[in-house]
Amino acid sequence: MTTDRRPNHFRKDSDSGNADSGLMTKLLTADDVAEITGLSPETLAQWRWLKKEIPFVRLGKKCVRYRQSDIDAWLTRRLVSVTSGDKP
């Protein structure tokens, strides 16, 4: 029997059924996500309670993490493209 010796903060996306099979994704804390997004940890906690916006991983009763790939996808969906033109 072999033991998976990958660090706990990495997980194969293929293990979770994500289409990006074979890629490794880092697990981030709510504080990490707050720093990346500019959202408050309280907002993230509300969203978890409401089960909206950013998917999360519940590792234990009080242990929640976010996959880096989910954060990247969430940010990509919010990207607003701009075009140069005559409008101010």
C-alpha distances in whole Angstrom, upper triangle without the diagonal:
4,7,10,13,16,19,19,22,21,20,19,22,21,18,22,24,26,28,27,24,22,24,23,25,26,26,30,31,35,37,35,36,39,40,39,41,44,43,43,40,43,43,39,39,42,40,37,39,41,37,39,39,36,32,30,27,27,24,26,29,31,28,29,28,30,28,30,30,32,34,35,35,38,40,40,41,44,45,49,50,54,57,59,63,66,65,65
4,7,9,12,15,16,19,18,17,17,20,19,16,20,22,24,26,24,21,19,21,19,22,22,23,27,29,32,34,32,33,37,37,36,38,41,41,41,38,40,41,37,37,40,38,35,37,39,36,37,37,33,30,28,25,25,22,25,28,29,27,27,26,27,25,27,27,29,31,32,33,35,37,37,39,41,42,46,47,51,53,56,60,63,62,62
4,6,9,12,13,16,15,14,15,18,18,15,18,21,23,25,23,20,18,19,17,19,20,20,23,25,29,30,29,30,33,34,33,35,38,37,37,34,37,37,34,34,37,35,32,34,36,33,35,34,31,28,25,22,22,19,21,25,26,23,24,23,24,22,24,25,27,29,30,31,33,34,35,37,39,40,44,45,49,52,54,58,61,60,59
4,6,9,10,13,11,10,11,15,15,12,16,18,19,22,20,17,15,16,14,16,16,17,20,22,26,27,25,27,30,30,29,32,34,34,34,31,34,34,31,31,34,32,29,32,34,30,32,31,28,25,22,19,20,17,20,24,24,21,21,20,21,19,20,21,23,25,26,27,29,31,31,33,35,36,40,42,45,48,51,54,57,56,56
4,6,9,11,10,11,12,16,17,15,18,20,21,23,21,19,16,16,14,15,15,16,19,21,25,26,24,25,29,29,28,31,33,33,33,31,33,34,30,31,34,32,29,32,34,31,33,32,28,25,23,20,21,18,20,24,24,21,21,19,21,19,20,21,23,25,26,27,29,31,31,33,35,36,40,42,45,47,50,54,57,56,55
4,6,8,7,8,10,13,14,13,15,18,18,20,18,16,14,13,10,12,11,12,16,18,22,23,21,22,26,25,24,27,30,30,30,28,31,31,27,28,31,29,27,30,32,29,30,28,25,22,20,17,19,16,19,23,23,19,19,17,17,15,16,17,20,21,22,24,26,27,28,30,32,33,36,38,41,44,46,50,53,52,51
4,6,6,8,11,14,16,15,16,20,19,22,19,18,16,14,11,11,10,10,13,15,19,20,18,19,23,22,22,25,27,27,27,25,28,28,25,25,29,27,25,28,30,27,28,27,23,21,18,16,17,14,17,21,20,16,17,14,15,14,15,17,19,20,21,23,24,25,27,29,30,31,35,37,40,43,45,49,52,51,50
4,5,7,11,14,16,14,15,18,18,21,19,18,17,15,12,11,9,8,11,13,16,18,16,18,21,21,21,23,25,25,25,22,25,26,22,22,26,24,22,24,27,24,25,24,21,18,15,13,13,11,13,17,16,13,13,11,13,12,14,16,17,18,20,22,23,24,26,28,29,30,34,36,39,42,45,48,51,50,49
4,7,10,12,15,14,14,17,17,20,17,17,16,13,10,8,6,5,8,10,13,15,13,14,17,18,17,19,22,22,22,19,22,23,19,20,23,22,20,23,25,22,23,22,18,16,13,11,13,11,14,17,16,12,12,9,10,9,10,13,14,15,16,19,20,21,22,24,26,27,31,33,36,39,41,45,48,46,45
4,7,9,12,11,12,15,14,17,14,14,12,10,6,6,5,6,10,13,16,17,15,16,19,20,18,21,23,23,24,22,25,25,21,22,25,23,21,24,26,23,24,22,18,16,14,12,14,13,16,20,19,15,14,11,11,9,10,11,13,15,15,17,19,20,21,23,25,26,30,32,35,38,40,44,47,46,45
4,6,9,7,8,11,11,14,12,11,10,9,6,6,7,8,12,14,17,19,17,17,21,22,20,22,25,25,25,23,26,25,22,23,25,23,21,24,25,22,22,21,18,15,13,11,14,12,16,20,19,16,14,12,11,9,10,11,13,15,16,17,19,20,21,23,25,26,30,32,35,38,41,44,47,46,46
4,5,5,7,9,9,11,9,7,6,6,5,7,9,11,14,18,20,22,20,20,23,24,22,23,27,27,28,26,28,28,24,25,27,25,23,26,27,23,23,22,19,16,15,13,16,15,19,22,23,19,17,15,14,10,12,11,13,16,16,16,19,21,21,22,25,26,30,31,35,37,40,44,47,46,46
4,5,5,7,5,8,6,5,6,6,6,7,10,11,14,18,20,22,20,19,22,23,21,22,25,25,27,25,27,26,22,24,26,23,21,24,24,21,21,19,16,14,13,12,16,16,19,23,23,19,17,14,13,9,11,9,10,14,14,13,16,18,18,19,22,23,27,28,32,35,38,41,44,43,43
4,5,5,6,7,7,4,6,7,9,10,13,15,18,21,23,26,23,22,26,27,25,26,29,29,30,28,30,29,25,27,28,25,23,26,27,23,23,22,19,16,16,15,18,18,21,24,25,22,20,17,16,13,14,12,14,17,17,16,19,21,21,22,25,26,29,31,34,37,40,43,47,45,46
4,6,8,10,10,8,9,10,10,11,13,14,17,20,22,25,23,22,26,27,25,26,29,29,30,27,29,28,25,25,27,25,22,25,25,22,23,22,19,16,15,13,15,15,18,21,22,19,18,16,15,13,15,13,14,18,18,18,20,23,23,24,26,28,32,33,37,39,43,46,49,48,48
4,6,9,10,9,11,11,11,11,13,13,16,18,20,23,21,20,24,25,23,24,27,26,27,25,27,25,22,22,24,21,19,22,22,18,19,19,16,12,12,10,13,13,17,20,21,18,16,14,13,11,13,12,12,15,16,15,17,20,20,21,24,25,29,31,34,37,41,44,47,45,45
4,6,9,8,11,12,13,13,16,16,19,21,23,26,24,22,26,27,25,25,29,28,29,27,29,27,24,25,26,23,21,23,23,19,20,19,17,14,14,13,16,17,20,23,24,21,19,17,16,13,15,13,13,17,17,15,18,21,20,20,23,25,28,30,34,36,40,43,46,44,45
4,5,6,9,9,11,11,14,15,17,20,21,24,22,20,23,25,22,22,26,25,27,26,27,26,22,24,25,22,20,23,23,19,19,17,15,12,13,13,17,18,21,24,24,22,19,16,14,11,13,10,10,14,14,12,14,17,17,17,20,22,25,26,30,33,36,39,42,41,41
4,5,9,10,12,13,16,17,20,23,24,27,24,22,26,27,24,24,28,27,29,28,30,28,25,27,28,24,23,26,25,22,21,19,17,15,17,17,20,22,25,28,28,25,22,20,17,14,14,11,12,15,14,12,15,18,16,17,20,21,24,25,29,31,35,37,41,40,40
4,6,6,9,10,14,16,18,22,23,25,22,21,24,25,22,22,26,26,28,28,30,28,25,27,28,25,24,27,26,23,22,20,17,16,17,17,21,21,25,28,28,25,22,19,16,13,12,9,11,14,13,12,15,17,15,17,20,20,24,24,28,30,34,37,40,39,40
4,6,9,11,14,16,19,23,25,27,24,23,27,27,24,25,29,29,31,29,32,30,27,28,30,27,25,29,28,25,24,23,20,18,18,18,21,21,25,28,28,25,23,20,18,14,14,12,14,17,16,15,18,20,19,20,24,24,27,28,32,34,37,40,44,43,43
4,7,10,13,16,19,23,25,27,24,23,27,27,24,26,30,30,32,30,33,31,28,30,32,29,27,30,31,27,27,25,22,20,20,19,22,21,25,29,29,25,23,20,18,15,15,12,15,18,17,17,20,22,21,22,25,26,29,30,33,35,38,42,45,45,45
4,6,10,13,16,20,22,24,20,20,24,24,21,22,26,26,28,27,30,29,25,27,29,26,25,28,29,25,25,23,19,18,18,17,20,20,24,27,27,23,21,18,15,12,11,9,13,15,13,14,17,18,18,20,23,23,26,27,31,33,36,39,43,42,42
4,7,10,13,17,19,21,18,18,21,21,19,21,24,25,26,25,28,27,23,25,28,25,23,27,28,24,24,22,18,17,16,15,18,17,21,24,24,20,18,15,13,10,9,9,12,14,13,15,17,18,18,21,23,23,27,28,32,34,37,40,44,43,42
4,7,9,13,16,17,14,14,18,18,16,17,21,21,23,21,24,23,20,21,24,21,20,23,24,21,21,19,15,14,13,12,15,15,19,22,21,17,15,12,10,6,6,6,9,10,10,12,14,15,16,18,20,21,25,26,30,33,35,39,42,41,40
4,6,10,13,14,11,12,15,15,14,16,19,19,20,18,22,21,18,20,22,20,19,22,24,21,21,19,15,14,12,12,14,14,17,20,19,15,13,9,8,6,5,8,10,10,11,14,15,16,17,20,21,22,26,27,30,33,36,39,43,41,40
4,7,10,12,9,10,14,14,13,15,18,17,18,16,19,19,15,16,19,18,16,19,21,18,18,17,13,12,9,9,11,11,14,17,15,11,9,6,5,5,6,9,10,10,12,14,15,16,18,20,21,22,26,28,31,35,37,41,44,42,41
4,7,8,6,7,10,11,10,12,14,14,14,12,16,16,12,14,17,16,14,18,20,17,17,16,12,12,9,10,12,12,15,17,14,11,9,5,5,6,7,10,10,9,12,14,14,15,17,19,20,21,25,27,30,33,36,39,42,40,39
4,5,5,6,9,10,11,12,14,13,12,10,13,14,10,11,15,14,13,16,18,17,17,16,13,13,10,10,11,11,13,14,12,9,7,5,6,9,10,13,13,11,14,17,16,17,20,21,21,23,26,29,32,35,38,41,43,41,39
4,5,5,6,9,10,10,11,10,9,6,9,10,7,8,12,11,10,13,15,14,15,14,11,12,9,11,12,13,14,15,12,10,7,7,7,11,11,14,13,11,15,16,15,15,19,20,19,21,24,28,30,34,36,39,41,39,37
4,5,5,6,9,10,10,9,8,6,10,11,9,11,14,14,14,16,19,18,18,16,14,15,13,14,15,16,17,17,14,12,11,10,10,13,13,16,15,13,16,18,17,16,20,21,20,22,25,28,30,34,36,39,41,39,37
4,5,5,6,9,10,10,10,9,13,13,11,13,16,16,15,18,20,19,18,16,13,15,13,14,16,16,18,19,16,14,12,9,9,11,10,13,13,11,13,16,15,14,18,19,19,20,23,26,28,32,34,37,39,37,36
4,5,5,6,8,8,9,8,11,11,8,11,14,13,13,16,17,16,15,13,10,12,11,13,15,16,18,19,17,14,11,9,8,10,9,12,11,8,10,13,11,11,15,16,15,17,20,23,26,29,31,34,37,35,33
4,6,5,5,5,5,6,9,9,8,11,13,12,13,16,17,17,16,14,12,14,13,16,17,19,20,20,17,16,13,12,11,13,12,15,14,11,13,16,13,13,16,17,16,18,20,23,26,29,31,34,36,34,32
4,6,5,7,8,9,12,12,11,14,17,16,17,20,21,20,19,17,15,17,16,18,20,21,23,23,20,18,16,14,13,15,13,16,15,12,14,17,15,13,17,19,17,18,21,23,25,29,30,33,35,33,31
4,6,8,10,11,15,14,12,15,17,16,17,20,21,20,18,15,13,15,15,18,20,21,23,24,21,19,16,14,12,13,10,13,13,9,10,13,12,10,13,15,14,15,18,20,22,26,28,31,33,31,29
4,5,9,10,13,11,10,14,15,14,15,19,19,18,16,12,11,14,15,18,20,22,24,24,22,20,17,15,12,14,12,14,12,9,10,12,10,8,12,13,11,13,15,18,20,24,26,29,31,29,27
4,7,9,12,10,11,14,15,14,16,19,19,19,17,15,14,17,17,20,22,24,25,25,22,21,18,17,15,17,15,17,16,12,14,16,13,12,15,16,14,15,17,20,21,25,27,30,31,29,27
4,7,8,6,7,10,11,11,13,16,16,16,14,12,12,15,15,18,20,22,23,23,20,19,16,15,14,16,15,17,15,12,15,16,13,12,16,16,14,16,18,21,23,27,29,31,33,30,29
4,5,5,7,9,10,11,13,14,15,16,15,14,13,16,16,18,19,21,22,21,18,17,15,15,14,17,17,20,18,15,17,19,16,16,19,20,17,20,22,25,27,31,33,35,37,34,32
4,5,5,6,9,10,10,12,14,15,14,14,13,15,13,15,16,18,18,17,14,14,12,12,12,16,16,19,17,14,18,19,16,17,20,21,19,22,24,27,30,33,36,38,40,37,35
4,5,5,6,9,10,11,12,14,14,14,14,16,15,17,17,19,19,17,15,15,13,14,15,18,19,21,19,17,20,21,18,19,22,22,20,23,25,29,31,35,37,39,41,38,36
4,5,5,6,9,10,10,12,11,11,11,14,14,16,17,20,20,19,16,17,14,15,14,17,18,20,17,15,18,19,15,16,19,19,17,20,22,26,28,31,34,36,37,34,33
4,5,5,6,9,10,10,9,9,8,10,10,13,13,16,17,16,14,14,11,11,10,14,15,17,14,12,16,16,13,14,18,17,16,19,22,25,28,32,34,37,38,36,34
4,5,5,6,9,10,10,11,11,12,11,13,12,15,15,14,11,12,10,11,12,15,17,19,16,15,19,19,16,18,21,21,20,23,25,29,32,35,38,40,42,39,38
4,5,5,6,8,9,10,11,13,12,15,15,18,18,16,14,15,13,15,14,18,19,21,18,16,20,20,17,18,22,20,19,23,25,28,31,35,37,39,41,38,36
4,5,5,6,5,6,8,9,10,13,14,17,18,17,15,15,12,13,12,15,17,18,14,14,17,16,13,15,18,17,16,20,22,26,28,32,35,37,39,36,35
4,5,5,6,8,8,8,7,10,10,14,14,13,12,12,9,11,11,14,16,17,14,14,17,17,14,17,20,19,19,22,25,28,31,35,38,40,42,39,38
4,5,8,11,11,11,11,13,12,15,15,13,13,14,12,14,14,17,20,21,17,18,21,20,18,20,23,22,21,25,27,31,34,37,40,42,44,41,40
4,5,9,11,11,12,14,14,18,18,17,16,17,14,16,16,18,21,21,17,17,21,19,17,19,22,20,20,23,25,29,32,35,38,40,42,39,38
4,7,8,8,9,11,12,16,16,16,16,16,13,14,13,15,18,18,14,15,18,17,14,17,20,18,18,22,24,28,31,34,37,39,41,39,38
4,6,7,10,13,14,18,19,19,18,18,15,15,13,15,17,17,13,13,16,14,11,14,16,14,15,18,20,24,27,30,34,36,38,35,34
4,7,10,13,15,19,21,21,20,19,15,14,12,13,14,14,10,10,13,11,8,11,13,11,11,15,17,20,24,27,30,32,35,32,32
4,6,10,13,16,18,19,17,16,12,11,8,9,11,11,7,7,10,9,7,10,12,11,12,15,18,21,24,28,31,34,36,34,33
4,7,10,13,16,16,16,14,11,9,7,8,10,10,7,8,11,10,9,12,14,13,15,18,21,24,27,31,34,37,39,37,37
4,7,10,12,13,13,10,7,6,5,7,10,11,8,9,13,13,12,15,17,17,18,21,24,27,30,34,37,40,42,40,39
4,6,9,11,11,8,6,5,6,7,11,12,10,12,15,15,15,18,20,20,21,24,27,30,34,37,40,43,46,43,43
4,6,7,8,6,5,6,9,11,15,16,14,15,19,19,18,21,23,23,24,27,30,33,37,40,43,46,49,46,45
4,7,8,5,6,7,10,12,15,17,16,17,20,21,21,23,26,26,27,30,33,36,39,43,46,49,51,49,48
4,5,5,7,10,13,15,19,21,19,20,24,24,24,26,28,29,30,32,36,39,42,45,48,51,54,51,50
4,6,8,12,15,18,21,23,21,22,25,26,25,27,30,30,30,33,36,39,43,46,49,52,54,51,50
4,6,10,13,17,19,22,20,20,24,25,23,25,28,28,29,31,35,38,41,44,47,50,52,49,48
4,7,10,13,16,19,17,18,21,22,21,23,26,26,27,29,33,36,39,42,45,48,50,48,47
4,7,10,13,15,14,14,18,18,17,19,22,23,23,26,29,32,35,39,41,44,47,44,43
4,7,9,12,11,11,14,16,15,17,19,20,21,23,27,29,33,36,39,42,44,42,41
4,6,9,7,7,11,12,11,13,16,17,17,20,23,26,29,33,35,38,41,39,38
4,5,5,7,9,10,11,13,14,16,17,19,23,25,28,32,34,38,40,39,38
4,5,5,6,9,10,11,12,14,16,17,20,22,26,29,32,35,38,36,36
4,5,5,6,9,10,10,12,14,15,19,21,24,27,30,34,37,35,35
4,5,5,6,9,10,11,13,14,18,20,24,27,30,33,36,34,34
4,5,5,6,9,10,11,13,16,19,22,25,28,31,34,32,32
4,5,5,6,9,10,11,15,16,20,23,26,29,32,30,30
4,5,5,6,9,10,14,16,19,22,26,29,32,30,30
4,5,5,7,9,12,15,19,22,25,28,31,29,28
4,5,5,6,10,13,16,19,22,25,28,26,26
4,5,5,9,11,14,17,21,24,27,25,25
4,6,8,11,14,18,21,24,27,25,25
4,6,10,13,16,19,22,24,22,22
4,6,10,13,16,19,22,20,20
4,6,10,13,16,18,16,16
4,7,10,13,16,15,15
4,7,9,12,11,12
4,6,10,10,11
4,7,8,9
4,6,8
4,6
4
